[in-house]
Amino acid sequence: MPRKTRAHGNAAFREYISLPATQKLLAECVDGSTPELQAALLKDAPLMGNFKNPNDWIQFVHVAGSLYQPDEHDFATFNALRREIVKNRESADHHGRRRLINALGLKKKPGWVKDMINGAATFADAQKLVAMHFGVDLILRNRKVPMAKSKFNPGAPTHQYRRYCPAVEVLTQDTPLNAILCTEETGFYILAPDKGAIFVSKVLPEGYDIELVVIRKVPYDDCFSIPLKNWLKDVIHEACSNRRDVRPNHPGKMVQIGMNMGPRHAQILGWAVSFTRKLSDKEKTRQDANLLGGMSLLWALAKSYLPLDITDPIQNLLDTSYPTMATPNIPVGCGFSVTIDKTEYTFKEASRAPPEGVVTMAYEAPSHIDGCYTRFALSWTVAREILKSNKLPPKAGSNFVDFGLGVVVQGNSGTLTAFQPEKMHATTERGGVISYGLAMNATRRVADAINELKERGQNVRYGLDVDV
């Protein structure tokens, strides 16, 4: 008989846990868990949330434990099983952490690319230098400006794309009339999923300027990549299941972690209180720590793979006025952890990510712009899955579009992108494609609040509110 799936929800899971036979096995596991007892419990357990593998004892315990409140009997049971898991989890030693750092390419020291390009004798020479130092193509693609802004950019080429229009890669009878078709036939450059690139425009008399950066295979393929991707997928899935969707009118999920200004009417600078499910403080801290670890890993990878032209302005904010990432449950500080193949790698002295983070799963956004204090924002496609129900052509679905450049970046796992949020962009119709992503930017609302407080001579207290 087939198992019940997530569609049956929490009720089926709680019903299974409440069965006398299940309660007896759980009690025996608390007294002393064995592989045989675990297998007996997992045998008929309904799949739900991050418990997608019927043999995954750790996710079974985490998912089941998240369903109960501290005053319920089963909360104590799963809390005890969690403690046993943590107790048995291996922690990597210094040599293990060093192996991970080397394997992920975190010791790379990228240079400045704009000076490299403009210092070359010819564009062809610049292309060779970029390929040698960054392993990607250098592509000239001049940016067009929206027709409405042409008076502020005299002589610049223009486009007629509008905001809030869906981006599609194929037309069907259900395609909205205002959809923007993003194909080679309509003038877009299609960056294949196995190709990385630095797109530049010609700006006279200064030379070339960076417009978009796409780096593939981040991190490098090695023995750590697959288990790391699986852990990050679980972290993203958990976050999108338990936190407030900040774009509820868009397909898919987008949630936040770190600093924000709260609702627009509130104007409170603080750490986002994003959980929508009733979880214990301990469980919130665990989930925050995992997501903060994923975000901080993204920042470490960005500093190792992207040109300094992209990351240095962000680092300057951290060095002068911005805190690194924290949450209501994890105070400001340094250090983060990631888990790979049940081994926890803790970097106690490492710098955390910038304070504002975004998590997406199966997300689709129409053409839009975002206010950003820095020129570039960072996005990392951790994983990309194609469902059997997908009806889109190969390589289509959930792809990034920069309308001014006329570029479609076809998605792939391990894609690190530096894009300009204040230029019109979108994510194409997702179809049966699920992309798991982490992103970070510096929103103008937060930046303006910090700057205003400083101008008024007031100290920013990076807690749940601000000094007044």
N, C-alpha and C positions, 0 to 999 in steps of 0.2 A: 504494500500500500504506500503511495507517495506521501512524503512528508508535507505537513502544512508549511506554507511559506509566509513571508513577511506580510502578505496581504491580510492575514488573519490577525496581525497586530499583537498588542500587549496582552489582550485577553487570553489568547491561545497559549502564550508563554506562561502567564500566571496560572492558568488552569493546569498546565502540565506540571509546574512546580508544586502545586497544591495536592497532586495525587498522592495517596498514601505510599505507594511504591517509590515514588520520587523522593518524598520526604525521608523515607528510610535510608535510601542510598545517600542522600545529602548528609544525614546525620553520621553515617559511617565514614564519609569523606572528611568531615570535620575532625573526626577522631583520628583519621590517618588515611589520606588519599593514596590510592594505588591506580596504576593504569587500567586495571580490570574494573574498578569502581567507576572511574571516569568514563570508560567505554560504555558501561551499562547506562549511565546517565545520558550520554550523548546519543545513544541509539535511537530514541524516539523523540528527541527534543525538536520542537518546531524551529525552523530557520528564521532569523529575524535580525535586522540591522547589520552590525558588523559580524554577527555569527552567521557567516555564509558557508563556511566549511564544516560539515557535520562531524569532523574529527578535531576541531579546534577548541580544546578545553579552556584555554585562556579567554578567548572571546565569549564563550558560553558563560563563564563566570562574570565577566565584565557586563555583558548585556543583561543577564538575569539580575545581577545586583543593582543595576541602575533603575529597575522597576519598582524598588521598594523604598519606603521612608524609614527613618530611624526608629519609629515606634512600632514597626512591624517585625514579627518574629523572623521572617526570612532575610531581613536586612542583616541581622547579626550573623546568620549562617553564611551568606555570601561575603560579608566583610571578613570573616575568618578565613574563607577560601582565598580571598584576595591577598590577605597577609601571607598566606602560605606561598602563593605565587611570587610575591615580591621577595620573600625570604629566599626562595630558590632561584631567583633571577640572578644570572651572572652579571658582574660588573667588569667592564673591560679595564685592564691595567694600563699603565703608561705606554707600554709597547703596543697594546691593542689599539689604543687611541691613535698612536702615531701611524700604524698601518692603515687605519681608516682615513686619516688625513691625507696620506700619500695616495691611496687608492682613489679617493674622490677628486683628486686634483686640487686640493685646498692650499697647496704650497705654491701654486702658480702665481706669478707676478706680472699681470698684464700692464702694458704701457699706455701712452696717450696715442690715440689713433688719428685725430684730426691733424695734429702737427706732422705726423708721419706722412699722411696723404698730401698735405700742402707743401711738404718739403721735398717730395719726389720730383724728379725732372719731368716726368710725363705721367698721365693717368695710368698708362699700362704699367709703369714702374711701381706706382702706388698699389695697383692690384696685386702685383707680385709680393710686395712687402706685407700687405694685409693677409694674403694667403699664408705667408710664412709665419707670421706672428700670431694670427688669430684663427687660422684654418678655415676661413670663410671667403666667399666672393665679395668683391667690392663692386657695387652697382650704382650707376648714375641714374637718378630718377628725380627730376625737378618737381617740386611741390606746387600744386594748384591751390588757390584760395577760393573760399565760397564766393559766389557772385555778390552776396550782400556786403562783403568786406573788400570788394575791388577798389572802392574809392580810397581805402587806407593803404592799398598796395598798388599804386599806379604802375601799369605795364606788366603786372604779374599775370600769368595764365590763370583762368578761373574754371571752376566746376559748378554744376547746378544741383548737386546733391543736397538734400534737406535732412534735418534732424528728425528722429523718431520714426524712421522708415525701416522696415525689416530688410536685412541683407540676405539674398538667396543666391544659390549657385546653379539652380535649375528651375524652370518655370513649369508649374502644374495648373490644373483647373482651380486649385485652392489657393494659389499664390495671391496675396493682397495686391490691389491695384497700385499701391504706393511703394511696392517692394523695389529694391535696387538690385539688378542682376549683376553679379560680380564675376565676370568671366573674361577670358582673353578676347572674345569677340566684342565685348563692350569696353575694351581698352585697359583692362587690368593686367598687371604683371602677376603671374602665379608662381610663388616660391614653393617648389616641391618639398614634401615632408622630410626628405633626406638632405636638403640643402640649407646651409646657413648663409647669412649675408649681412653686410653693412651697407645700408642704402644712404647715399649722400646726394645733395643737390649742389648745383653750381651757384655760388653767391659772389657776384662781382662787387668790388675788386678783391674781397678777402680770400676767395678761393672756394674750397668745398666745405660744406657743413653737414654734420651728421643728422640724419632724419629718423632712422629706424635700425635697430640692431637685433639680429636673430642668431642665436647660437644653439646648435643641436648637440645631442648626446651629453647633456648635463645632468648628473656627472658622467664621467667616462664609463663605458661598459666594463664591468669587472665583476668579481664574485659578490660584491656588496650591493650592486645596483638593483637586482630583482627583489631581494628581501627588504631593502630600503624603500623601494617603490611600493611594495605591499603594505608596509607599516604606514607610510604617508597616506596611501589610499584609505586605510582604516581611520586614520586621524581626521582626514577630510570628511569622510562619510559620517563619522561621529559628530563632528562639529556642525555639519549641515543638518543633522537630525535633531540636535539638541539646542540650537541657537536660533535667534530671531532672524528671519529672512528680511534683509534690508531692501530687496527689490521684489516684493511679493507679486507685482503685476507682470514680471518677466518670467518666461519659462525657466525651469531649473531653480537652483538655490544660490544665494550669495549671502554670506554672513561675515561679521566683523570680529576682530579681536584687537585689543589695545586701546589707544586713545581716540576719543571722538568728542563732539560737542553736544551729544544727546539730541533730543528732538529739536527742531528748528525754533520752536517757541520757547524752549527752556534755556538755551545758550549756557550750558554748564560744561566746562572743560574737565574731563576726567576719563577714567578707564571704563570702557564699555561694559555695561551689565547686560550681557547678551543671552544668557540662558533662558529658555522658555519652559524647560521641564523642571520639575521639582527634584533636585538632586541634593545629596548631602554636601556639606562644605568640602569634605575630603574628596568626593568624586569630582566636584567642580575643579578643585586644585589639580587633580590628576589629569583631567581633560585639558585644562589651561596649560599645564606643563608640557603636555605632548604637542599641542598646537604651537605654543611659543617655541618649542624645540624645532618644529618644522619650519617656522618662519625665520628663525635665526640661522638655520642651515641654508635657507634660500639666500639670505644676506651674505653668508660666508662664501657660497658658490658665486654669487654675483661679483663679489670683490676679487674672485680668482679667475673668472671667465670673461667678464665684460671690460671694455676699455675704461681707463680711469676718467675719461671724459664723462662717462655716465655715472660712476659711483662716487667720484671725489666730491661733487657738490652735495650729495646726500650725506657723506661722511662729515663734511664741514658743518652741516646742521647739527649733527650729533655732538660734534666737538665744541660747538658754541652755544646752542640754545635748546636743543631737543634732548629729551630723555630717550633711553632705549626702551624696548617693549616691556610692558608689565600688564597686570590685570588686577581686578579687585581682590583676587585670591593670591597673587604672586607679586610681592613688592618690587619696586625699582631696584636694579642691581645688575650684576653680570652673571654669566654662566647659563648653560642650557644642556639638555640631554636629548639623545635620539636612541631608538631601540631597533636593533637589527638582529634577526634570528634569535630573539629572546635574550640578547645581550645588550645591556644598557651602556651607552657611551656617554659619559658625563664630562663636559668641558667647563670646569668651575670658574676659570678666569677669562673665558672667551666673551667677546662682545656680543650682545644680543642684537636682534633686528631693530630697525627704526620703529617708532611707536605705533604706526597705523598699519594694520594688516587686513587683508580680505581673503576669504576662502570661497571657492566656487565649485559646484558640481552640476554637470549637465546644464550649464548656464547658457542663455542666449540673450543677447542685447541688441536692440535696434541701433541705428546710427545716432550718435550722441557725442557730447564733449563732457569732460569732467574738469572741475577746477583743481589745479595742482600748483603748489608753491615751487616745486622743482620742475625743470623742463621735462625730465623723463620719469616714468614709473616703471616698475619691474613686474613681470609676470612669468610664472614657471608652470608649464604643463607637466604635472607629475606623471600622469597616466592618461591614456586615451583608449577607450573600449568601443568596439563596434557590435551592437546588438544584432541578433539574427533577424529582428523585425525591421532593420534599417532598409529603406527604399531609395536612399540617395546614391548617386554614382560613387565609385571608389574615390577616396581622398576628399570628398566633399563633406560638409557638415562640421559645425562648431569650429570654424576657421576665423582667424583674426583678419580684419580689413582696416586699412588706412585709406580713407577716401581721397584725401589731398594728394597722397603719393600715387594712388591707384594701384595698391598692392594688396594681394591676398596671401597671407601666410598659412599654408596648409599645415594642419596640426599634426603633432607627433609627440609621443612620450619623451620627456627629457628635453623639452624646448624652453629655452630661456630667452625672453624677449624684453627689450627696452624700447618703449614706445612713448609718444607724446600725448598725454591725456587731453590736453587742450586743443588738439587737432581732432577733427571728426573721425570717429572709428566705430566699429561694431563687431559683433560675433555672428557669423552666418547661421542660418536655420540649422538646428542641430540634428533633426531627423532622429535616427537611431544611434547617435554617437554620444557617448558620455565622456566628457573631459573632466579630470580632477585637477584643480589648479590652486596655487597660492600666489598672492600678489601683494605689493606694497606701494604706497605712494605717500605724498605729503599734501593733504587736502588744504585748500586755501582757508577754509573755516577754522581749522585748528591753528594754522600758521598765523592768521590774522588775530586770533584770540591771544596767542602767546606774545606776539609783537605789541599788541595794545596794552597788555598788562605791563610789559617791560617799559613802554613809553610812559606809562603812568607811575613808574617807579615802584610797582608792586611785585612781590616775589611769587613766582608760580610754585604752588605746592602740588606735586604730582601724586595726588591721592584721588578721592572721589569728587573733589570740588576745587575751588581756587580761593586764594586769599582775597578778601575784600576790605 
